[in-house]
Amino acid sequence: MLITACAMTATIMQALDTTIANVALPFMQGSLSASQDQINWVLTSYIVAAAIMTAPVGWLADRFGRKAVFIACVTGFTAASLLCALAQNIEQMVVFRLLQGMAGAALVPLSQATLLDAYTVEERGGAMAIWGIGVMLGPIMGPTIGAWLTDNYSWHWVFLINLPIGIITVAGMVFFMQETKQQDHLRFDWFGFLALAIGIGSLQLMLDRGEQIGWFEAREIWIEAIISVSGFYYFFAHSLTAREPFVNFDMFKDRNFVSGCVFMLVIGVVLFGTMALVTPFMQNLLGYPIQTAGLLLGTRGLGTLFTMMAAPKLMKMVEPRYLILTGLLLTAATLYEMTGWSLDVQQQTIVFTNIVQGVGLGLLFVPVTSVAFGTLSGSLRNGGTSMVTLIRNIGSSIGISLVIANLTSKTTLMHERIGDGLTPFNHALQMPDVAANLNVATDAGRAVLDGMVTQQAALIAYLNNFTLLMWLTLLTIPLVMLIGTTKKAPGAAKEDEVIHAMD
């Protein structure tokens, strides 16, 4: 139980930091005297560092022992959080966030691997439900907590909140966590790591900065795309021919693990894609303050929390693949509901939709995690958890970039189309009531009209994005058939018995 608590606190700490700093950026920008482009690197540096350092987590845990790596990373993450709070300029902040991302990359995969080893196959569904609460609720609740801390205290507390959590977590691990066997014979594949790091880092930079600089209209994006493709090419070419590759591809021979990776990618896209849409939709179009928007978005966490607590019992009664199918259908249904939202949508509707969507995502996450690791050999578990985390993180970056790019382009397109109909011969503008309140012959009247057109164009663009995510979810449903048997493989079961005997 104490190990579970330590793993949970580490997971929540890292999951919160993926979104908690977002709302504090305007306050940091003024305090650190940074430009808009500079302050965005506070997020970019963390995302890129975390993505790159997620890949070697499995090797580090196998080589030096999971406990040693876990304690080192939690300590480093806590220390980097303190440094972020004490940063005096934007250069220091970016460097400290880089360190925080590097140290935080290991927290989620190592906490998952720890819980998978600490519980039997029968208990694993409940363990993954508890662990999943931190992974899923952290990003959802991050903006709300960040807004409250920033409004009531200062942006520094967005990082200082990690200190007591980190100290307690390290103490718990030192006293209660068992060390795994160190595999001294392992040698680090530097070429494979550098090629993968270049591929992932360039991809994350491209996805994170594309919207800011106009995607492929900018030379930087082309350079990052070419470097990313080259990095991945050399990584796969080397790894498929090397004797001891950086990533053990044996894990991808497990059909269920591959299925779990695919669904984790979808979860990353849909979860973070909808988050990137719903919050600005409520703030910019409906006019809700950040804390109200955060609380409304947090209702999705209620549905996720309820479902994750019930998922272990459900998996004993129903095959995981049917729960995954139900989760996909519920998620698609709520996204279909969101395609009908208007500027008059009621808070009750938003709350209900968010709760049901949370239920759908909860029905996806726990069964997918159980399927991915249910038949995977215990010796591949450290690498497997880091790979699943990496894939989910890439999915989240793709989801955010996809919806924001589509939102911007569709808003511009819809603005042009609506504007084409606003001519002096437009009968609606000639109606007495409209003409009396909206005099388009004046600059003020034209400005008001342009604001109305922009608002309607943005609404259409948001609805278009909800439709896009709905179809993505629906197209994933046939992939449920890829899931094979969920019974534990004999070899993997024996390895688990050895692990528990050692504990």
Number of C-alpha atoms within 10 A of each C-alpha: 8 13 18 19 15 22 27 23 21 28 26 24 25 25 23 24 24 21 20 23 23 17 20 22 18 14 15 20 19 11 13 16 14 16 11 12 12 15 21 19 21 25 21 21 25 24 25 22 23 25 24 24 21 28 26 22 25 26 22 21 24 21 19 17 19 26 19 18 21 29 20 14 22 26 19 19 29 26 20 26 27 20 20 25 18 15 17 13 14 20 15 16 23 22 19 25 25 24 22 29 30 24 27 31 28 31 27 27 24 28 23 25 22 24 19 24 18 21 18 16 19 10 12 21 27 20 22 24 25 21 25 25 23 23 20 26 20 23 23 26 21 23 28 23 21 26 22 19 19 19 13 9 11 16 23 20 21 26 21 18 16 23 19 10 17 23 14 13 24 21 13 17 21 14 10 12 23 17 16 18 14 15 14 10 7 13 12 15 18 11 15 22 21 16 22 26 24 21 24 25 24 24 25 27 20 23 24 21 18 21 17 13 14 13 16 14 10 12 12 16 22 15 13 21 20 13 19 23 16 16 24 19 15 18 23 16 12 17 22 14 9 12 9 14 20 24 22 15 14 11 20 14 10 17 17 25 25 18 20 23 23 20 28 26 21 23 24 23 27 27 22 22 24 19 17 17 18 21 19 16 18 22 16 14 16 15 13 16 11 20 17 15 20 24 17 23 25 23 22 27 26 19 22 29 23 16 24 30 20 16 25 23 12 17 19 11 9 11 13 26 21 15 22 24 21 18 25 26 18 21 29 25 18 20 25 18 17 23 18 11 17 15 13 8 13 11 11 10 13 19 18 16 21 26 24 22 27 31 24 27 27 32 30 30 28 31 27 27 25 25 28 26 26 25 23 24 21 22 13 17 22 23 26 28 27 26 21 24 24 24 22 21 24 21 24 23 22 23 26 23 23 18 25 20 19 18 22 14 14 20 23 15 15 19 21 14 13 13 15 9 10 14 9 11 9 10 9 12 17 14 10 10 10 12 14 10 9 18 16 17 10 9 10 12 15 14 13 14 17 15 12 13 20 19 17 19 22 24 22 20 24 27 20 19 25 27 19 17 24 23 14 15 23 15 12 14 17 9 12 17 10 14 18 15 15 16 11 16 13 11 12 18 19 13 15 21 15 12 16 12 8 10 12
